[in-house]
Amino acid sequence: MLKLYENLLNKSIEAFILGIEIYNKPTIKYRVEGFSFFICNAWELMLKAHILNSFGENELYYKDNPERTITLENCIKKIFTNDKDPLRKNLEKIVELRNTSTHFITQEYEMLYIPLFQSCIFNFNDKMKLFHNIDMTDHIPQNFLTLAISMKAIDLQEIRVKYPEEISTKFENLHNEITSLSREMNSNFSIRIDHYHILTKDKAKATSIVYIDKNADTGIKVLNKLQDPNETHKYNVKACISLINKYIFKNKLPFNSYSTSEIKKATFSNYHFNLFTKYFKIKENQKLCYTYKTGSQPLYSYSLQCIEFIVDEIKKDPENIIAILKQKMKKS
């Protein structure tokens, strides 16, 4: 049984690496289909190794057909029993893509699925660590876990013109479904890819250069657009703390909370979050915090930038950051 377990894991690792290599190779035209095939294969082998290790070899086979092993869909349902779990939803969507008839897949599917693919990669690495104590960065460099992305946004009008009605309608329905699910779920379902355009007079700070012309098609227009804080600042304090702790533990940062309890020694808490918000005046920074003034007591929500800012500060000196901030707050 040990040999079977090791073979499943070795093949899973190879399928995972093949999927990433295919996707990141610019000369491959069918990289969406190729990636979906190999990433599904990697998940199936990895989950079967987990089932073998946890429940025994008999659970790998259909009870009414002991010669045939269960499908990936069955593995997913057996291990991830919550059908509303964002990770399970992510996998199910990618399995659907793998099973889609070839004539329905268009070049634009890449733009639609890349946020799901990226989440799927991170989820795979997390579960490999949890189930099998294997870190995929020991087999492939960390930077290769980030997929090469298309800079082109989805234009549904262009899709309607370019493809027959049957294909364009299917694409549009799928686009609406995935967009809706992405808004409802966390990063285990999809990693949002946003492009931000900032006006600056300093060319050295620019990654691309445009000119402003209110009547031009090839230039740009300056628009005052209201942003929905439910999209840009969607994290409450509890969610922020959870994601910060997840990063600390995942990267094994020697974070010291200066707690008397050894159990809580490496836990980022509500107290620490308040310490950061007060010292760095996070609640006064609109990029990091949004204030809802609905009653006598304001409510606050935070952006992903806020979480990344706090994590970056912790990374500078994880062992001493809390002591340093406490000392600085006393002096201020």
LINGIZI-V129017 format. One record per backbone hydrogen bond with DSSP energy under -0.5 kcal/mol. NH is the residue of the N-H (numbers start at 1). CO is the residue of the C=O. Records with the same first field share a line. If there is no record, write none. Layout:
NH->CO, CO
//
This chain:
5->1
6->2
7->3
8->4
9->5
10->6
11->7
12->8
13->9
14->10
15->11
16->12
17->13
18->14
19->15
20->16
21->17
22->18
23->19
24->20
25->21, 22
26->24
28->25
29->27
31->28
34->30
35->31
36->32
37->33
38->34
39->35
40->36
41->37
42->38
43->39
44->40
45->41
46->42
47->43
48->44
49->45
50->46
51->47
52->48
53->49
54->50
55->51
56->51, 52
59->56
60->57
61->58
62->65, 68
65->62
68->65
70->60
75->71
76->72
77->73
78->74
79->75
80->76
81->79
83->81
85->82
89->85
90->86
91->87
92->88
93->89
94->90
95->91
96->92
97->93
98->94
99->95
100->96, 97
104->101
105->101, 102
109->106
110->107
111->108
112->108
113->109
114->110
116->113
117->113
118->114
119->115
120->116
121->117
122->118
123->119
124->120
125->121
126->122
127->123
128->124
129->125
130->126
131->127
132->128
133->129
134->128
136->134
138->135
139->136
140->136
144->141
145->142
146->143
147->145
156->154
159->155
160->156
161->157
162->158
163->159
168->164
169->165
170->166
171->167
172->168
173->169
174->170
175->171
176->172
177->173
178->174
179->175
180->176
181->177
182->178
183->179
184->180
185->181
189->186
190->186
191->115
192->190
194->192
196->194
198->196
203->201
205->202
206->203
213->211, 220
216->213
220->211
223->221
225->223
229->227
231->228
232->228
233->229
235->302
240->236
241->237
242->238
243->239
244->240
245->241
246->242
247->243
248->244
249->245
250->246
251->247
252->249
253->248
255->253
256->318
257->255, 265
262->260
265->262
267->264
268->266
269->267
273->269
274->270
275->271
276->272
277->273
278->274
279->275
280->276
281->278
282->277
283->277
284->281
285->282
286->284
288->285
289->285
290->301
292->290, 299
293->291
294->292
298->296
299->292
301->290
302->235
303->288
304->232
307->303
308->304
309->305
310->306
311->307
312->308
313->309
314->310
315->311
316->312
317->313, 314
320->317
321->317
324->320
325->321
326->322
327->323
328->324
329->325
330->326
331->327
332->328
//
